[in-house]
Amino acid sequence: MKQILNYLIEEIEIEPKFRKKQIFDWIYKKYVDSFNDMKNLPKNLREELEKNYIINPLKMLKREIASDGTEKFLFELNDGHTIESVLLKMKDKKVDKKGKTIQEERYSICVSCQVGCKVGCSFCLTAKGGFVRNLTPAEIVAQIWLIKKIKNFKPTKALNVVYMGMGEPLDNYENMVKAIKIISNENCLHISPRRQTLSTSGIAPKIEKLGKENLGINLAISLHAVDDKLREELIPMNKAYNIKSVIEAVKKFPIDKRKKVLFEYLVIKGVNDDEKSANKLVKLLNGIKAKVNLIYFNPYPETDYQRPTPEIMEKFKEMLNKKGVICTIRESKGIDISAACGQLKEKNRES
């Protein structure tokens, strides 16, 4: 059976055409997951749709909620494999003295794009089980759709989407591009491309190719090091696409005038946290509208690398700020649940 979330409205072959709008409204505005519940459709059309399409390709297996409002979801696919998604509360709801809402809660959804991953970053649990397969556009779209349904969010609620869950988005290029088009489309989830960020480990040719698609999305680069030797230890793919090739591809990527390219930098105590590293990073980013997100290194089994102290992180941040680089320290969310990529999947496998 075909997954209807794989398609834009114009790709569905149904007559008369106004029926397609009705179907998409039922799915994306009312979160209906059964064609039989679409009561304004003729019975024969509902039966035909039930026979040929499925709406939701995911089943929620587990849900963990952290004290800071972060929620982690473990979803099962139709073939029994599992993926993870995370709902991050970025801002709390605010009310005035009269109880009137002056700011709604703001959320970001972290979406997976593959079952497993080929990149093999040494600090990531996702690669532990190896690469299994790419997700379909529908399986990418459904993560957002199902979380909105579970949370009973209004269809019009503004959400940020980050493609930095399990898998390398650019390694699933065609399906990723199609999913972004569906997620952005006004007849579907209608989430502005300006609210969508694709994070990549750095497949340089595909960064350049993605830029030519002109989708209007934001770009994040998992840089993590300023020299190729260290980056190859952390991200083996750097042997194929070194830092220079990644930076050159980023410089060609079209960025909204109000936005910046986000560079994620893993700070390792005594390894890449000194002034020399800071200066190298500044030089690398010269000519790019960049923002740096500093990330605490979390030790993994069989590594000699150590987590930096908050003082080291602040000092490194100040070194970058003094050189004119906008820089923040990533606030860890969901610490009291399995919030890191692959943790909930691994926990479920071991239980």
C-alpha positions in Angstrom: 0.0 0.0 0.0 1.1 3.6 -0.7 1.9 6.1 2.0 -0.2 9.2 1.4 2.1 11.4 3.3 4.7 10.7 0.5 2.7 13.0 -1.8 1.9 16.6 -2.5 -1.7 17.3 -3.2 -1.2 17.6 -7.0 0.4 14.2 -7.1 -2.7 12.4 -5.9 -4.9 11.1 -8.8 -8.4 11.6 -7.5 -11.4 13.2 -9.3 -13.0 15.6 -8.8 -10.1 17.7 -7.7 -11.9 19.4 -4.7 -11.9 16.0 -3.0 -8.1 16.1 -2.7 -8.3 19.3 -0.7 -10.9 17.7 1.6 -8.7 14.6 2.1 -5.6 16.8 2.9 -7.6 18.9 5.3 -8.8 15.9 7.2 -5.2 14.6 7.5 -3.2 17.8 8.2 -5.8 20.0 9.9 -7.8 17.4 11.8 -5.1 14.7 12.2 -7.5 12.0 11.1 -5.6 8.7 10.5 -8.5 6.7 9.0 -10.2 7.4 5.6 -13.4 6.0 7.1 -13.6 9.0 9.4 -13.7 11.4 6.5 -17.4 11.8 6.6 -17.8 14.3 3.8 -16.3 11.9 1.3 -18.5 9.4 -0.7 -18.4 5.9 0.7 -17.0 4.4 -2.5 -14.1 6.9 -2.4 -13.4 6.2 1.3 -13.3 2.5 0.5 -11.0 3.0 -2.5 -8.6 5.1 -0.3 -8.6 2.5 2.5 -7.7 -0.1 -0.1 -4.8 1.8 -1.7 -3.3 4.1 0.9 -2.2 4.3 4.6 -2.1 7.6 6.4 0.2 7.0 9.3 3.3 4.8 8.8 4.4 5.1 12.5 3.3 3.5 15.8 4.4 5.1 19.1 6.2 2.5 21.2 7.5 4.7 24.1 7.3 8.3 25.3 9.5 9.8 27.9 8.9 13.3 29.4 11.7 15.2 31.1 11.4 17.7 34.0 12.3 20.5 31.6 9.4 19.6 29.2 11.6 17.8 26.7 9.7 14.7 25.2 11.4 11.8 23.5 9.4 9.5 21.3 10.3 6.0 20.0 8.4 5.2 16.9 8.0 1.8 15.2 7.9 1.6 11.4 5.8 -0.8 9.4 8.7 -3.2 9.0 9.4 -3.3 12.7 12.4 -1.0 12.8 12.5 1.9 15.2 13.4 5.6 15.1 13.4 8.5 17.6 12.1 12.0 17.6 12.4 14.7 20.2 10.1 17.6 21.1 12.0 20.4 22.7 10.3 23.1 24.6 12.2 26.3 23.8 10.0 28.9 25.6 7.3 28.5 28.3 3.9 30.0 28.0 3.5 33.5 29.5 0.4 35.1 30.8 -0.3 38.6 32.1 -1.7 39.5 35.5 -5.2 39.1 34.1 -4.5 35.6 33.0 -4.4 36.5 29.3 -1.8 34.6 27.2 0.9 37.0 25.9 3.2 34.2 24.6 2.4 30.6 23.6 4.9 27.8 24.4 7.4 27.5 21.6 8.7 24.1 20.5 11.3 22.5 18.1 10.9 19.0 16.8 14.1 17.0 16.1 13.4 14.6 13.3 15.2 11.4 12.2 15.9 10.6 8.5 17.4 7.1 8.6 17.2 3.8 10.5 20.8 3.8 11.7 23.6 5.8 10.1 26.6 5.2 7.8 28.7 8.1 9.1 29.9 6.4 12.2 30.6 9.4 14.5 32.5 8.1 17.5 30.4 10.0 20.0 27.0 8.9 18.6 24.9 5.9 19.7 22.9 5.9 16.4 25.7 4.2 14.5 26.1 1.4 17.1 23.5 -0.8 15.3 24.9 0.0 11.8 23.0 1.4 8.9 19.7 -0.3 8.0 17.8 1.9 5.5 16.6 5.3 4.5 13.3 6.7 5.7 10.6 7.5 3.1 9.4 11.1 2.8 6.2 9.9 4.6 8.1 8.5 7.5 10.0 11.8 7.9 6.8 13.9 7.6 4.8 11.6 10.0 7.2 12.2 12.9 6.0 15.9 12.9 2.4 15.0 12.1 2.1 12.4 14.8 3.7 14.6 17.5 1.3 17.4 16.6 -1.6 14.9 16.9 -0.3 13.5 20.2 0.1 17.0 21.7 -3.2 18.2 20.2 -1.4 21.2 18.7 -3.4 23.5 16.5 -2.6 22.9 12.8 -1.5 26.6 12.5 0.9 26.4 15.6 4.3 27.6 14.6 7.0 25.0 15.2 10.7 24.8 14.4 11.9 21.6 12.7 15.5 20.4 12.9 16.7 17.5 10.8 19.4 16.3 13.2 18.0 13.2 14.8 19.1 9.7 13.8 20.9 9.4 10.4 22.6 11.8 8.0 20.0 13.8 6.1 22.2 14.3 3.0 22.8 10.6 2.8 19.0 10.3 2.1 19.0 13.2 -0.2 16.0 12.6 -2.6 13.6 11.6 0.2 14.8 14.4 2.4 14.2 17.1 -0.3 10.7 15.7 -1.0 9.9 15.6 2.8 10.9 19.3 3.1 8.7 20.2 0.2 5.7 18.4 1.8 6.4 19.9 5.3 6.6 23.4 3.8 3.5 23.1 1.5 0.5 25.1 2.4 -1.8 22.1 1.9 0.3 19.9 4.1 2.1 20.8 7.4 2.7 24.3 6.1 5.8 24.9 8.3 7.9 27.8 6.8 11.3 26.8 5.4 12.8 29.6 7.5 11.8 27.4 10.5 13.5 24.3 9.2 17.2 23.5 9.7 19.1 20.6 8.1 22.1 19.4 10.1 24.8 17.5 8.2 28.2 16.0 9.1 29.5 17.5 5.8 28.8 15.7 2.5 30.3 18.6 0.6 28.9 17.9 -2.9 25.4 17.4 -1.5 25.6 20.6 0.5 26.3 22.4 -2.8 23.5 20.4 -4.5 21.0 21.2 -1.7 21.8 24.9 -2.1 20.8 24.8 -5.8 17.4 23.4 -4.8 16.8 26.8 -3.2 14.4 25.4 -0.6 14.8 28.3 1.7 15.8 26.2 4.7 18.7 26.8 7.2 21.9 24.9 7.4 23.8 23.5 10.3 27.2 21.9 10.1 28.6 19.3 12.6 32.1 20.7 12.4 33.4 19.6 15.9 37.1 20.2 15.1 39.4 22.7 13.4 42.0 20.2 12.1 41.4 17.2 9.9 43.3 14.7 12.1 40.9 15.2 15.1 37.8 15.5 12.9 38.7 12.2 11.3 38.8 10.6 14.7 35.4 12.0 15.6 33.8 11.8 12.1 35.4 9.2 9.9 33.6 10.7 6.9 36.1 13.6 7.1 38.5 11.4 5.2 36.3 11.7 2.1 35.1 15.3 2.7 37.7 17.3 4.6 37.1 20.6 6.4 38.2 22.7 3.5 35.8 21.0 1.1 32.9 21.5 3.6 33.7 25.1 4.2 33.9 25.8 0.4 30.5 24.2 -0.1 28.9 26.2 2.8 30.2 29.4 1.2 28.0 28.7 -1.9 24.9 27.8 0.2 22.1 30.5 -0.1 21.2 31.8 3.3 18.3 34.1 4.2 19.6 37.7 5.0 18.2 37.3 8.6 19.8 33.9 9.2 23.3 32.4 9.8 24.9 29.1 9.2 25.1 27.2 12.5 28.4 25.4 13.2 28.3 22.8 15.9 31.6 22.5 17.7 32.3 19.7 20.2 34.6 21.0 22.9 37.1 18.4 24.3 39.1 19.2 27.4 42.7 19.9 26.7 42.3 19.0 23.0 40.5 21.7 21.1 39.6 24.2 23.8 42.7 26.5 23.6 43.3 30.0 22.1 45.0 28.4 19.1 41.9 26.3 18.3 39.7 29.4 18.7 41.8 31.4 16.3 41.7 28.5 13.8 38.0 28.4 14.0 37.7 32.2 13.5 39.9 31.9 10.4 37.9 29.0 9.0 34.6 30.9 9.3 35.9 34.1 7.8 33.5 35.2 5.0 30.6 33.1 6.3 27.5 34.5 8.2 28.1 32.1 11.0 27.0 31.3 14.5 28.9 28.7 16.6 27.1 26.4 19.0 29.6 25.0 21.6 28.7 21.4 22.8 30.1 19.7 25.8 31.9 16.5 24.9 30.3 13.5 26.7 32.8 10.7 27.1 31.9 7.3 25.5 33.4 3.8 26.2 37.0 3.4 25.3 37.8 7.1 24.8 40.5 9.0 26.6 38.8 12.4 25.8 37.3 14.3 28.7 34.3 16.6 29.2 35.3 20.3 29.6 34.3 22.2 32.7 31.8 25.1 32.5 34.7 27.5 33.1 36.5 26.1 30.0 33.4 26.5 27.9 32.8 30.1 29.0 36.5 31.0 28.3 36.4 29.4 24.8 33.1 31.3 24.1 34.7 34.6 25.2 37.7 34.0 22.9 35.4 33.6 20.0 33.2 36.5 20.9 36.2 38.8 21.2 37.0 37.9 17.6 33.5 38.9 16.5 32.1 35.4 16.2 28.6 35.0 17.5 28.7 32.0 19.9 26.5 30.2 22.3 26.9 27.2 24.6 24.3 24.5 23.9 22.0 24.1 26.9 21.5 20.4 27.6 17.9 19.4 27.5 16.1 16.2 28.7 19.1 15.1 30.9 16.8 13.0 33.1 15.5 11.0 30.1 17.1 9.2 27.1 17.4 12.5 25.2 20.6 11.9 23.2 20.4 10.4 19.7 19.9 6.6 19.9 19.6 6.3 23.7 15.9 5.4 23.8 16.2 3.0 20.9 19.2 1.3 22.6 17.4 1.2 26.0 14.4 -0.4 24.3 16.6 -3.0 22.6 18.3 -4.0 25.9 15.0 -4.2 27.9 
